[in-house]
Amino acid sequence: MNSKFYTVTFIISLSISLSSCGTYFNQPLTIEEARIGEDTELSEELRNFPLPQEPVVVGVYKFRDQTGQYKPTENGSTFSTAVTQGATTILIKALEDSKWFVPIERENLSNLLNERNIIRSTRKEYQKTQNTDQPQLPPLLYAGIILEGGIVSYDSNIITGGLGARYFGIGGSTQYRQDRITIYLRAVSTSSGKILKTVYVSKTILSQALDASFFRYVKFKRLLEAETGITKNEPAQLAVTEAIEKAVASLIVEGIEDNLWAPTAEPEEVEQLLFNYKTEKFKAQNTNLYDRYMRDRRNKHAFFIQGGTSLISGDYGNSELSYNGGLGMKWFFNPYVNLAASISKFELKNDPSFVNGFNAFQLNSEFILLPQEKFTPLLFGGAGVVNADSFDKTLFQLQYGGGVEYLMKDTFGISLSGTHNVVMSDKLDDVVQGKRDDQYFNFVVGLNWYFGKTKRIVMQN
């Protein structure tokens, strides 16, 4: 009992340490001083963009929250908004960091005009008393482009879930929730009113909770109870900042592609920048809401080798695992269905009564459940023949099974599978007894090489 107790305690403690050790062991225990705001993962990328030939003067009147979403709570919602109302300021900061734009004040233009009127009035009065000429105020910059758009959606709880277990008074659990914000940003020409470019960016917001508890009577009338936990929420403001920075970066690249503005970089660097963006955009267009990259991955043909174990279920007892190996080919009719032909060499063993080597030829139809994903379950079934190494008997069989496959690359995958082989005879182990035919099982690891052209959308450089 004590060994089990310490084992479970150790597992729970290790889970807490590994799952969120950085946050858990750096809990805020003192008052922190003010500091410069954090960068996002895109801030440095935005600053390292190639410089423009000439920065574009842009005006941002209002980049506002258009969702009307209030912050969700367990009891409904509050009057606090779900996303920041200062998105205009965040956008202006991103425009400054990029060095591609010269943002001018338009959000509080009335304040600026009032201040300029105060300056003119003061100078006029000063000119009357001092009889000196005062310089005129320089004219305001005007924007060649206006940036419009806003935060158009905030979707709460697009994914929720968790995991927990409790044993003998010791337990732990983890929960997570994912929200999603979406922004649109468009560039409008002030001379014609034409919308030059529109970009769309989304960003998820992750919240996680981890807790563990201990509840046990350690001796008579002595109860030990302890619990610990931590909750980590991704700041919505940083998520909005990252989405806006991504939108600004996308606007720059698409503007370069459409010759709206030009960089000072070498042509090779510009081509690489455009190619990287096209690759990312192509992948985004084929990725669905839950970050699953959806495209047909496998080519029309595949060669595979397998190795593992076999286990007989016949008339003898004491079945033992023995070796199994084989190779074969697959021909795909479509991304979901293929025809597989294989040959294999294996041994069946009932120690000490029966040991014999066999050869088999199998023809299977295989169904791939998720052909557009790297990891997919698969099912198969078919027919074949099996014969002993001495070729003194040849038996017909039916087989079916299932497994999983993970693609390391589009041309290479690794699989795990199990097969139930039903021999249409009771003579496989040389003993005819009872009414049930002999059977055996294969458990193998496979390596798959895919080749041959397939109909797949390919991004053009």
C-alpha positions as CSV (number, residue, x, y, z in Angstrom):
1,M,0.0,0.0,0.0
2,N,2.8,2.4,0.9
3,S,4.6,1.9,-2.4
4,K,1.5,2.6,-4.3
5,F,0.9,5.8,-2.3
6,Y,4.4,7.1,-2.9
7,T,4.2,6.2,-6.6
8,V,0.9,8.1,-7.1
9,T,2.2,11.1,-5.1
10,F,5.4,11.2,-7.2
11,I,3.4,11.1,-10.5
12,I,1.1,13.9,-9.5
13,S,4.0,16.0,-8.3
14,L,6.0,15.4,-11.4
15,S,3.0,16.3,-13.6
16,I,2.6,19.6,-11.9
17,S,6.3,20.4,-12.2
18,L,6.6,19.5,-15.9
19,S,3.2,21.0,-17.0
20,S,3.7,24.5,-15.8
21,C,7.0,24.5,-13.9
22,G,8.2,27.9,-15.1
23,T,5.0,29.7,-13.8
24,Y,4.5,27.5,-10.8
25,F,7.9,28.1,-9.3
26,N,7.9,31.8,-10.1
27,Q,4.8,32.9,-8.4
28,P,4.3,36.6,-7.7
29,L,5.0,37.1,-4.0
30,T,6.2,40.8,-4.0
31,I,5.0,44.0,-5.5
32,E,6.5,44.5,-9.0
33,E,7.8,47.8,-10.4
34,A,6.5,49.3,-13.6
35,R,8.4,48.1,-16.7
36,I,8.4,48.7,-20.4
37,G,5.7,46.7,-22.2
38,E,6.4,43.2,-23.5
39,D,7.1,42.4,-27.1
40,T,5.1,39.8,-28.9
41,E,6.6,37.1,-31.1
42,L,6.0,39.3,-34.1
43,S,7.4,42.5,-32.8
44,E,11.0,41.7,-33.7
45,E,10.0,40.4,-37.1
46,L,8.1,43.6,-37.9
47,R,11.1,45.7,-36.9
48,N,13.4,43.7,-39.2
49,F,11.5,44.2,-42.4
50,P,13.5,45.7,-45.2
51,L,13.2,49.5,-45.3
52,P,10.9,51.2,-47.8
53,Q,12.1,53.5,-50.5
54,E,9.8,56.1,-49.1
55,P,7.6,55.8,-46.0
56,V,3.9,56.2,-46.6
57,V,1.9,58.8,-44.6
58,V,-1.2,57.2,-43.2
59,G,-4.1,58.3,-41.1
60,V,-5.9,56.1,-38.6
61,Y,-9.2,57.7,-37.4
62,K,-10.5,54.8,-35.4
63,F,-9.5,51.2,-35.3
64,R,-12.3,50.1,-33.0
65,D,-13.8,47.1,-31.3
66,Q,-16.7,46.1,-33.5
67,T,-17.7,43.0,-31.6
68,G,-19.8,44.5,-28.8
69,Q,-18.6,41.5,-26.8
70,Y,-18.5,41.7,-23.0
71,K,-16.1,39.6,-20.9
72,P,-17.7,36.2,-20.1
73,T,-17.9,35.0,-16.6
74,E,-19.3,31.8,-14.9
75,N,-22.5,33.7,-14.1
76,G,-23.0,35.3,-17.5
77,S,-21.1,38.4,-18.4
78,T,-19.9,41.7,-16.9
79,F,-19.9,45.3,-18.3
80,S,-16.2,45.0,-18.9
81,T,-15.4,44.5,-22.6
82,A,-13.8,41.3,-23.8
83,V,-11.1,43.1,-25.8
84,T,-9.2,46.3,-25.4
85,Q,-10.8,49.5,-26.5
86,G,-7.3,51.0,-27.3
87,A,-6.7,49.1,-30.6
88,T,-6.1,52.4,-32.4
89,T,-3.1,53.1,-30.2
90,I,-1.8,49.6,-30.7
91,L,-2.1,49.9,-34.5
92,I,-0.2,53.2,-34.5
93,K,2.6,51.7,-32.5
94,A,2.9,48.8,-35.0
95,L,3.0,51.2,-37.9
96,E,5.8,53.1,-36.2
97,D,7.8,49.9,-35.5
98,S,7.6,48.8,-39.1
99,K,9.3,52.0,-40.4
100,W,7.1,51.7,-43.5
101,F,4.5,54.2,-42.5
102,V,4.4,57.7,-41.0
103,P,1.2,57.7,-38.9
104,I,-0.4,61.1,-38.3
105,E,-2.8,62.1,-35.6
106,R,-6.4,61.6,-36.6
107,E,-8.1,59.9,-33.7
108,N,-8.2,63.1,-31.6
109,L,-7.9,65.5,-34.4
110,S,-10.2,68.1,-32.7
111,N,-7.7,68.3,-29.8
112,L,-4.9,69.0,-32.2
113,L,-6.8,71.6,-34.1
114,N,-7.8,73.3,-30.8
115,E,-4.2,73.4,-29.7
116,R,-3.1,74.9,-33.1
117,N,-5.8,77.6,-32.7
118,I,-4.5,78.4,-29.2
119,I,-1.0,78.8,-30.7
120,R,-2.2,81.1,-33.4
121,S,-4.2,83.2,-30.9
122,T,-1.2,83.5,-28.5
123,R,1.1,84.5,-31.3
124,K,-1.3,87.1,-32.5
125,E,-1.6,88.7,-29.0
126,Y,2.2,88.5,-28.6
127,Q,2.6,90.2,-32.0
128,K,0.4,93.1,-30.9
129,T,2.3,93.8,-27.7
130,Q,5.9,93.3,-29.0
131,N,5.4,94.6,-32.6
132,T,7.3,91.6,-34.0
133,D,6.4,89.2,-36.8
134,Q,5.6,85.7,-35.6
135,P,6.2,82.7,-37.9
136,Q,3.2,81.0,-39.4
137,L,2.4,77.5,-38.2
138,P,3.5,74.9,-40.8
139,P,0.6,73.1,-42.5
140,L,-0.6,69.7,-41.2
141,L,0.5,66.6,-43.0
142,Y,-2.2,64.9,-45.0
143,A,-2.5,61.2,-45.4
144,G,-2.2,59.5,-48.8
145,I,-3.8,56.4,-47.3
146,I,-6.3,55.9,-44.5
147,L,-6.3,52.7,-42.6
148,E,-9.7,51.4,-41.6
149,G,-11.1,48.2,-40.0
150,G,-11.2,46.9,-36.5
151,I,-11.7,43.9,-34.3
152,V,-14.7,42.2,-35.9
153,S,-15.2,39.1,-33.7
154,Y,-14.4,37.6,-30.3
155,D,-15.5,34.0,-30.1
156,S,-15.5,32.5,-26.6
157,N,-14.8,28.9,-25.8
158,I,-14.2,27.6,-29.3
159,I,-12.5,24.7,-27.6
160,T,-12.8,23.6,-24.0
161,G,-11.6,20.4,-22.3
162,G,-9.7,18.8,-19.5
163,L,-8.3,15.7,-17.9
164,G,-8.4,14.5,-14.3
165,A,-7.9,11.4,-12.1
166,R,-8.2,10.5,-8.5
167,Y,-7.0,7.4,-6.6
168,F,-7.1,6.7,-2.9
169,G,-7.6,10.3,-1.9
170,I,-4.9,11.7,-4.3
171,G,-6.0,13.4,-7.5
172,G,-5.2,16.0,-10.0
173,S,-6.8,17.7,-13.0
174,T,-6.1,20.1,-15.8
175,Q,-8.6,22.2,-17.8
176,Y,-8.2,24.5,-20.8
177,R,-10.2,27.0,-22.8
178,Q,-9.5,28.6,-26.1
179,D,-11.0,31.9,-27.4
180,R,-10.5,33.6,-30.7
181,I,-10.3,37.1,-32.0
182,T,-10.4,38.3,-35.6
183,I,-9.4,41.6,-37.1
184,Y,-9.6,43.1,-40.6
185,L,-7.4,45.9,-41.8
186,R,-7.8,47.8,-45.1
187,A,-5.9,50.5,-46.8
188,V,-8.0,53.2,-48.6
189,S,-6.6,55.8,-51.1
190,T,-7.5,59.3,-50.0
191,S,-7.3,60.6,-53.6
192,S,-9.8,58.2,-55.1
193,G,-11.5,56.4,-52.2
194,K,-10.4,53.0,-53.7
195,I,-9.8,50.2,-51.3
196,L,-6.2,49.2,-52.2
197,K,-5.8,46.1,-50.0
198,T,-7.6,44.2,-47.3
199,V,-6.0,41.7,-44.9
200,Y,-7.6,39.4,-42.4
201,V,-5.9,37.9,-39.3
202,S,-7.1,35.7,-36.4
203,K,-5.4,34.9,-33.1
204,T,-6.4,32.4,-30.4
205,I,-6.3,33.1,-26.7
206,L,-5.4,30.2,-24.4
207,S,-6.4,29.8,-20.8
208,Q,-5.1,26.8,-18.7
209,A,-5.7,25.6,-15.2
210,L,-3.8,22.9,-13.3
211,D,-4.6,21.6,-9.8
212,A,-3.7,18.7,-7.5
213,S,-5.1,17.6,-4.2
214,F,-4.4,15.2,-1.4
215,F,-7.0,13.9,1.1
216,R,-6.2,11.0,3.4
217,Y,-6.4,9.7,7.0
218,V,-2.8,9.1,7.9
219,K,-3.8,7.6,11.3
220,F,-6.8,7.3,13.6
221,K,-8.5,10.8,13.9
222,R,-5.7,12.4,11.9
223,L,-6.7,13.8,8.5
224,L,-4.2,15.2,6.0
225,E,-5.5,17.5,3.3
226,A,-3.6,19.6,0.9
227,E,-4.2,21.1,-2.5
228,T,-2.3,23.3,-5.0
229,G,-2.9,24.6,-8.4
230,I,-2.3,27.4,-10.9
231,T,-4.2,29.1,-13.6
232,K,-2.6,30.8,-16.6
233,N,-4.5,33.1,-19.0
234,E,-3.0,34.6,-22.1
235,P,-3.5,38.4,-22.0
236,A,-6.1,39.5,-24.5
237,Q,-4.3,42.8,-25.0
238,L,-1.1,40.9,-26.1
239,A,-3.2,38.7,-28.4
240,V,-4.8,41.8,-30.0
241,T,-1.3,43.4,-30.4
242,E,0.1,40.3,-32.1
243,A,-2.9,40.1,-34.5
244,I,-2.5,43.8,-35.4
245,E,1.3,43.4,-35.9
246,K,0.6,40.4,-38.2
247,A,-2.0,42.5,-40.1
248,V,0.5,45.3,-40.6
249,A,3.2,42.9,-41.8
250,S,0.8,41.2,-44.2
251,L,-0.3,44.7,-45.5
252,I,3.3,45.6,-46.2
253,V,4.1,42.4,-48.1
254,E,0.9,42.4,-50.1
255,G,1.5,46.1,-51.0
256,I,5.0,45.1,-52.3
257,E,3.4,42.3,-54.3
258,D,0.9,44.7,-55.9
259,N,3.5,47.5,-56.4
260,L,1.7,49.9,-54.0
261,W,5.1,50.6,-52.4
262,A,8.6,49.3,-52.8
263,P,11.5,48.3,-50.5
264,T,15.1,49.2,-50.7
265,A,16.3,45.6,-50.5
266,E,17.9,43.5,-53.2
267,P,15.6,41.7,-55.7
268,E,16.6,38.3,-54.3
269,E,15.7,39.4,-50.8
270,V,12.3,40.7,-51.9
271,E,11.6,37.5,-53.9
272,Q,12.4,35.4,-50.8
273,L,10.1,37.6,-48.6
274,L,7.3,37.3,-51.1
275,F,7.8,33.5,-51.4
276,N,7.8,33.0,-47.7
277,Y,4.6,35.0,-47.4
278,K,2.9,33.1,-50.2
279,T,3.9,29.8,-48.5
280,E,2.4,30.9,-45.2
281,K,-0.7,32.2,-46.9
282,F,-1.2,29.0,-48.9
283,K,-0.9,27.0,-45.7
284,A,-3.3,29.3,-43.9
285,Q,-5.9,28.9,-46.6
286,N,-5.7,25.1,-46.2
287,T,-5.8,25.2,-42.4
288,N,-9.2,25.0,-40.8
289,L,-10.5,26.6,-37.6
290,Y,-8.8,24.2,-35.2
291,D,-5.3,24.6,-36.7
292,R,-5.5,21.4,-38.8
293,Y,-3.6,21.6,-42.1
294,M,-6.0,20.1,-44.6
295,R,-4.6,18.8,-47.8
296,D,-4.1,15.5,-49.6
297,R,-0.7,14.3,-48.5
298,R,0.0,10.9,-50.0
299,N,1.1,10.2,-53.5
300,K,-0.5,7.6,-55.7
301,H,1.8,4.7,-54.9
302,A,3.6,3.4,-51.8
303,F,6.2,0.8,-51.0
304,F,6.2,-0.5,-47.4
305,I,8.2,-2.9,-45.2
306,Q,6.9,-4.3,-41.9
307,G,8.3,-6.1,-38.9
308,G,6.8,-7.4,-35.7
309,T,5.4,-10.4,-34.0
310,S,2.8,-13.2,-34.7
311,L,0.7,-15.1,-32.2
312,I,-1.3,-18.3,-33.1
313,S,-4.7,-19.1,-31.7
314,G,-5.2,-22.8,-32.6
315,D,-5.7,-26.1,-31.0
316,Y,-2.6,-26.1,-28.7
317,G,-2.2,-24.1,-25.6
318,N,0.8,-22.0,-24.5
319,S,0.9,-19.7,-27.5
320,E,4.0,-17.6,-27.7
321,L,5.0,-14.6,-29.7
322,S,7.4,-15.1,-32.6
323,Y,8.8,-13.0,-35.5
324,N,7.0,-11.5,-38.5
325,G,8.3,-9.6,-41.4
326,G,7.0,-8.5,-44.8
327,L,6.9,-6.0,-47.6
328,G,4.4,-4.8,-50.2
329,M,2.9,-2.1,-52.4
330,K,-0.1,0.2,-52.3
331,W,-2.1,1.7,-55.2
332,F,-4.4,4.6,-54.3
333,F,-7.7,5.0,-56.1
334,N,-8.4,8.2,-54.2
335,P,-7.0,9.8,-51.0
336,Y,-9.2,7.5,-48.8
337,V,-9.0,4.1,-50.5
338,N,-6.1,2.0,-51.7
339,L,-5.3,-1.6,-52.7
340,A,-2.4,-3.2,-50.9
341,A,-0.6,-6.4,-51.9
342,S,2.0,-7.9,-49.6
343,I,4.1,-11.0,-48.9
344,S,5.3,-11.9,-45.4
345,K,7.4,-14.5,-43.6
346,F,6.5,-15.4,-40.0
347,E,6.7,-18.1,-37.4
348,L,3.9,-19.6,-35.2
349,K,4.7,-21.2,-31.9
350,N,3.0,-23.2,-29.2
351,D,5.8,-24.2,-26.9
352,P,6.8,-27.0,-26.9
353,S,4.1,-28.7,-29.0
354,F,4.3,-26.8,-32.3
355,V,6.8,-24.5,-34.0
356,N,6.6,-23.9,-37.8
357,G,7.5,-21.2,-40.3
358,F,5.0,-19.9,-42.8
359,N,4.7,-17.6,-45.8
360,A,1.6,-15.5,-46.7
361,F,0.4,-13.5,-49.6
362,Q,-2.3,-11.0,-48.8
363,L,-4.5,-8.6,-50.9
364,N,-6.2,-5.9,-48.8
365,S,-8.4,-2.9,-49.4
366,E,-7.3,-0.1,-47.0
367,F,-9.4,2.8,-45.8
368,I,-7.6,5.9,-44.5
369,L,-9.9,7.9,-42.2
370,L,-8.1,11.3,-42.2
371,P,-6.1,11.5,-45.5
372,Q,-5.5,15.3,-45.1
373,E,-3.7,14.9,-41.7
374,K,-0.3,13.8,-40.7
375,F,-1.7,11.4,-38.1
376,T,-4.6,9.2,-39.1
377,P,-6.3,5.9,-38.1
378,L,-6.7,3.3,-40.8
379,L,-8.8,0.2,-41.4
380,F,-8.2,-2.7,-43.8
381,G,-9.5,-6.1,-44.8
382,G,-9.1,-8.6,-47.5
383,A,-8.1,-12.2,-48.4
384,G,-4.9,-14.2,-49.0
385,V,-3.2,-17.6,-48.9
386,V,-0.8,-19.0,-46.3
387,N,1.5,-22.0,-46.7
388,A,4.2,-23.7,-44.6
389,D,7.9,-23.3,-45.4
390,S,7.8,-26.9,-46.7
391,F,5.0,-25.9,-49.1
392,D,3.2,-29.2,-48.2
393,K,0.0,-27.3,-47.5
394,T,-1.6,-24.1,-48.8
395,L,-4.6,-22.6,-47.0
396,F,-7.0,-19.8,-47.8
397,Q,-7.5,-17.1,-45.3
398,L,-9.5,-13.9,-44.6
399,Q,-7.9,-11.0,-42.7
400,Y,-8.9,-7.6,-41.2
401,G,-7.4,-5.1,-38.9
402,G,-6.6,-1.6,-38.1
403,G,-3.9,0.8,-37.0
404,V,-2.5,4.3,-37.1
405,E,0.0,6.1,-39.4
406,Y,2.1,9.2,-38.8
407,L,3.7,11.0,-41.8
408,M,7.2,12.3,-41.0
409,K,7.2,13.8,-44.5
410,D,4.8,13.7,-47.4
411,T,7.0,10.9,-48.8
412,F,7.7,8.9,-45.6
413,G,5.5,7.6,-42.9
414,I,5.6,5.2,-39.9
415,S,2.6,3.0,-39.0
416,L,1.5,0.6,-36.2
417,S,-1.1,-2.0,-37.0
418,G,-2.7,-5.2,-35.8
419,T,-4.3,-7.9,-38.0
420,H,-6.6,-10.8,-37.2
421,N,-6.1,-13.6,-39.7
422,V,-8.8,-16.3,-40.0
423,V,-7.6,-19.4,-41.8
424,M,-10.4,-21.2,-43.5
425,S,-9.1,-24.5,-42.2
426,D,-8.2,-26.3,-38.9
427,K,-5.0,-27.7,-40.3
428,L,-2.7,-24.7,-39.7
429,D,-1.1,-26.3,-36.6
430,D,-1.4,-29.9,-37.9
431,V,-4.1,-30.7,-35.5
432,V,-7.8,-31.0,-36.4
433,Q,-9.8,-30.7,-33.2
434,G,-13.1,-28.9,-32.4
435,K,-15.3,-26.9,-34.6
436,R,-13.3,-23.6,-34.8
437,D,-10.8,-22.9,-37.6
438,D,-7.2,-21.9,-36.7
439,Q,-6.4,-18.2,-36.4
440,Y,-3.3,-16.0,-35.8
441,F,-2.6,-12.4,-35.1
442,N,0.1,-10.0,-36.5
443,F,1.3,-6.9,-34.7
444,V,3.7,-4.9,-36.8
445,V,5.6,-1.6,-37.2
446,G,5.7,-0.4,-40.8
447,L,7.7,2.1,-42.8
448,N,6.0,3.5,-45.9
449,W,7.6,5.3,-48.8
450,Y,5.2,7.3,-51.1
451,F,6.0,8.1,-54.7
452,G,4.3,8.9,-58.0
453,K,2.4,12.0,-58.9
454,T,-1.0,12.8,-57.4
455,K,-3.5,15.6,-58.0
456,R,-2.5,18.1,-55.4
457,I,-2.7,21.9,-55.3
458,V,0.8,23.3,-55.4
459,M,1.6,26.9,-54.7
460,Q,3.3,28.7,-57.5
461,N,6.4,30.8,-56.7
